[in-house]
């Protein structure tokens, strides 16, 4: 899972207010907004532009391996470190796009050149730009706004923004990851759905978020393979639990063998129910 740190939004409007709301509800989102010139390095930080991910890939993977060793006393193989780093990046970027859409029906246009990653700490910095919105949005007349006709068009815009952004990133990581294009696109599907689901749980409206993710990714929406594909598990006390199974594995089990993800293909339904019903500490 991503590290638990907060986004630190600056005075950037109209998306600044939206990201403040996102930050308040998503403590696992490790990101901050930055100015036109990008973030500045500081002690313990080195910002790497994602405009050319292939150029910095090896450095980023090596630094991720260092973080895993420090945090989990595990020296990961290259493809494991690459998978963990890519999962963190995709989850974060997808939530930076889908969060404003879910909260305020605004889809930011986030290009690779608008994102930096801290190779030391793993956090992201985002330079906000234009966005798409609906005709009744109060921000529809502001500079940078592109007005779309309705919800279907806005969902299509969200999918297009994510697909465009991750294309060069997936191409850069395909070699070290040892996975084909479809498997990598499956990771994007998983992390896009996961971010919306997480936000819904943080808002106390899990079912609404599941419905939104299902409408966004119902299946047959290339280049995203698969669908949100939520299902319900009966609990031991009769209370149902929502779950889904990831299209692919993010290799968290290779770092913590006893703690596979709750939605991992390796985790059976009985184990999911057992963990979902554990008392909250």
C-alpha positions in Angstrom: 0.0 0.0 0.0 1.1 3.6 -0.5 2.9 5.3 2.5 0.5 7.2 4.8 1.3 10.8 4.1 -0.8 13.7 3.0 -1.0 15.8 -0.1 -0.1 19.4 0.6 -2.1 21.5 -1.7 -1.2 25.1 -2.4 -3.3 28.0 -3.5 -4.2 26.7 -6.9 -7.7 27.3 -8.0 -10.2 25.9 -9.0 -8.6 22.5 -8.6 -6.8 23.6 -5.4 -10.0 23.5 -3.4 -10.9 20.1 -4.9 -7.5 18.7 -3.9 -7.9 20.1 -0.4 -11.0 18.0 -0.1 -9.2 15.0 -1.5 -6.3 15.4 0.9 -8.6 15.7 3.9 -10.2 12.3 3.1 -7.2 10.3 1.7 -4.4 10.2 4.2 -2.7 7.5 2.1 -2.2 9.8 -0.8 1.5 10.9 -0.8 1.5 13.9 -3.1 1.6 17.7 -3.2 0.8 20.5 -5.6 3.6 22.5 -7.1 4.1 25.7 -9.1 4.7 26.2 -12.8 8.4 25.6 -12.4 8.1 22.3 -10.6 9.2 21.3 -7.1 12.6 22.1 -5.7 15.0 19.6 -4.2 15.4 19.8 -0.5 17.3 17.8 2.2 16.2 14.2 1.8 14.4 14.8 -1.5 15.3 14.5 -5.1 12.5 15.2 -7.6 12.6 13.3 -10.9 10.4 14.5 -13.8 8.1 11.9 -15.3 8.1 13.5 -18.7 10.8 10.9 -19.7 10.2 7.9 -17.4 12.6 5.7 -19.3 15.5 8.1 -18.7 15.2 7.8 -14.9 13.7 4.3 -14.6 16.7 2.5 -13.3 17.4 5.1 -10.6 13.8 5.1 -9.4 13.7 1.2 -9.2 17.0 1.2 -7.3 15.7 3.7 -4.8 12.5 1.8 -4.4 14.5 -1.3 -3.6 16.4 0.7 -1.0 13.1 1.8 0.6 11.8 -1.7 0.7 15.0 -3.0 2.3 14.8 -0.2 5.0 11.1 -0.7 5.7 10.7 -4.4 5.4 14.2 -5.9 5.9 13.8 -7.5 2.5 16.1 -7.1 -0.5 13.7 -7.4 -3.4 14.6 -8.6 -6.9 14.4 -5.9 -9.6 11.0 -6.9 -11.0 9.5 -6.8 -7.5 10.9 -3.3 -6.8 9.7 -2.2 -10.2 6.2 -3.6 -9.5 5.9 -2.0 -6.1 7.0 1.4 -7.5 4.7 1.2 -10.5 1.8 0.2 -8.3 2.4 3.2 -6.0 2.7 5.6 -9.0 -0.4 4.3 -10.8 -2.5 4.3 -7.6 -1.5 7.9 -6.8 -1.9 9.3 -10.3 -5.2 7.5 -10.9 -6.6 9.0 -7.6 -5.3 12.5 -8.6 -7.5 12.2 -11.7 -10.4 10.2 -10.3 -10.6 12.0 -7.0 -11.7 15.4 -8.4 -14.1 13.5 -10.7 -15.8 11.7 -7.9 -15.9 14.7 -5.5 -16.8 17.5 -7.9 -17.2 16.0 -11.4 -14.0 17.7 -12.6 -11.4 15.7 -14.6 -8.0 17.2 -14.5 -5.8 16.9 -17.6 -2.6 15.5 -16.0 0.2 15.0 -18.4 3.4 13.1 -17.6 5.3 16.5 -17.8 3.1 17.7 -15.0 4.2 15.1 -12.5 7.5 14.6 -10.6 8.4 11.7 -8.2 10.7 12.0 -5.2 13.2 9.3 -5.8 14.2 9.4 -2.1 10.7 9.3 -0.4 8.5 8.1 -3.3 6.0 11.0 -3.1 4.6 12.8 -6.1 4.3 16.4 -7.0 1.6 17.6 -9.4 1.4 20.8 -11.4 -2.3 21.4 -12.0 -3.5 22.5 -15.4 -6.8 22.4 -17.3 -9.8 20.3 -16.6 -13.0 19.0 -18.0 -16.3 19.6 -16.3 -20.1 19.6 -16.8 -22.2 22.6 -18.0 -23.6 23.3 -14.6 -20.2 23.4 -12.9 -19.6 26.9 -11.4 -16.0 26.7 -12.8 -17.2 26.0 -16.4 -16.5 29.5 -17.5 -13.0 29.7 -16.0 -9.8 29.6 -18.1 -8.6 26.0 -18.7 -12.1 24.5 -18.4 -13.4 22.3 -21.1 -17.2 21.7 -20.9 -18.5 18.3 -21.8 -22.1 17.4 -22.5 -22.8 14.8 -19.8 -21.7 12.1 -17.4 -20.8 9.6 -20.1 -18.5 12.1 -21.8 -16.9 12.9 -18.5 -16.2 9.2 -17.8 -14.7 8.8 -21.3 -12.5 11.8 -20.6 -11.3 10.3 -17.3 -10.4 7.1 -19.0 -8.6 9.0 -21.8 -6.6 11.1 -19.4 -5.4 8.1 -17.5 -4.6 6.1 -20.6 -2.7 8.9 -22.2 -0.7 9.6 -19.0 0.3 6.0 -18.2 1.2 5.0 -21.8 4.9 6.1 -21.7 5.2 5.0 -18.1 4.1 1.5 -18.8 6.4 1.3 -21.9 9.3 2.3 -19.7 8.7 -0.3 -17.0 7.7 -3.2 -19.2 11.2 -4.6 -19.5 12.1 -4.6 -15.7 8.6 -5.7 -14.8 8.8 -8.8 -17.1 5.1 -8.4 -18.0 3.3 -7.9 -21.3 1.2 -4.8 -22.2 -2.1 -6.3 -21.3 -0.9 -7.3 -17.8 0.4 -3.8 -17.3 -2.9 -2.2 -18.4 -4.6 -4.6 -16.0 -2.6 -2.9 -13.2 -4.0 0.4 -14.3 -7.5 -0.9 -14.2 -6.9 -2.3 -10.7 -5.4 0.9 -9.4 -8.0 3.2 -10.9 -10.8 1.1 -9.3 -8.9 0.8 -6.1 -8.4 4.6 -5.6 -12.1 5.3 -6.1 -13.1 2.5 -3.8 -10.7 3.8 -1.2 -12.0 7.3 -1.4 -15.6 6.1 -1.0 -14.7 4.2 2.1 -13.0 7.2 3.5 -16.1 9.2 2.9 -18.3 6.6 4.4 -20.1 5.9 1.1 -18.6 2.7 -0.1 -21.6 1.5 -2.1 -21.8 4.8 -4.0 -18.1 4.6 -4.9 -18.4 1.0 -6.0 -21.3 2.1 -8.3 -19.2 5.0 -9.7 -16.2 2.7 -10.4 -18.5 0.1 -12.0 -20.0 2.8 -14.3 -16.5 4.0 -15.2 -15.1 0.6 -16.0 -18.0 -1.7 -16.9 -15.8 -3.8 -19.2 -15.2 -3.4 -22.9 -13.5 0.0 -22.4 -10.1 -0.4 -24.2 -7.3 0.1 -23.5 -8.4 -1.0 -20.0 -8.8 -4.8 -19.8 -11.4 -6.2 -17.5 -13.9 -4.3 -15.4 -14.4 -3.1 -11.9 -16.1 -6.4 -11.3 -17.2 -6.0 -7.6 -18.9 -8.9 -5.9 -20.4 -9.5 -2.5 -19.2 -12.0 0.1 -21.6 -13.2 2.8 -20.2 -12.5 6.3 -20.4 -14.8 9.3 -22.8 -12.5 11.0 -25.0 -12.1 7.8 -23.5 -8.7 6.9 -22.3 -8.6 3.3 -18.8 -7.5 2.3 -17.9 -5.9 -1.0 -14.8 -7.2 -2.7 -13.1 -7.7 -6.1 -10.2 -9.6 -7.4 -7.3 -7.8 -9.0 -6.6 -8.6 -12.6 -2.9 -9.0 -11.7 -0.7 -9.2 -8.6 1.2 -6.2 -7.4 3.8 -8.5 -5.7 3.2 -7.2 -2.2 3.4 -10.8 -1.0 7.0 -10.9 -2.3 7.8 -8.2 0.3 5.6 -9.4 3.1 4.9 -13.1 2.4 2.4 -13.5 5.2 0.4 -10.4 4.1 -1.0 -10.8 0.6 -3.3 -8.0 -0.5 -7.0 -8.4 0.4 -7.9 -8.3 -3.3 -5.0 -10.4 -4.5 -5.8 -13.4 -6.8 -3.9 -15.4 -4.2 -6.3 -14.5 -1.4 -9.3 -16.8 -1.1 -12.8 -15.7 -0.1 -12.7 -17.3 3.3 -9.5 -15.5 4.2 -11.0 -12.2 2.9 -14.0 -12.6 5.2 -11.8 -13.5 8.2 -9.7 -10.4 7.7 -12.6 -8.1 7.0 -14.2 -9.1 10.2 -11.2 -8.7 12.4 -11.8 -6.1 15.2 -10.5 -2.6 14.4 -7.5 -2.0 16.6 
